[in-house]
Amino acid sequence: MADLAGQTPADVLLVEDDPADALMVQEAFGEYAVRSQLHVVTDGEQALQFLRQEGRFSDVPRPGLVMLDLNLPRLNGLEVLAEIRADAGLGAIPVVMLTISQAPEDILRSYQLHASAYVTKPADYDEFIAAIGGIDGFYLRLAHLPGSTVN
């Protein structure tokens, strides 16, 4: 089924180790009636295994969008982003950094590694939900993502 822009909804990979933040993203998807399937992994190694469809993730779909936390166990978000961008099969997937960090060096380094966007998680619940709604509005409804089909 196509979304407002005439595209088939893309799968979304959320890489988030904080269960409360992951739940808020899921709630925002519900509130904004996001039709994309949300997949959640909790560390950087799982993210790369999911994206490369390895091990227990061998049957998962390739996501059209990654929302990536910066502070993760095993591999941090910057390390994951660098791996994604270095992999010819993954490099075109948009990656939105979704993190609490407002540190200028984290923002700069993310863009140097070719993050598609850098979004600071608002502390306020309603603002957090609205931020996810903004990501949905642009990346999942307006923009054409790799692997999406236009009807």
Summary of the structure (lengths in Angstrom):
residues: 151
radius of gyration: 14.4
end to end distance: 8.9
largest distance: 41.1
contacts: 478
relative contact order: 0.20
helix: 40%
strand: 15%
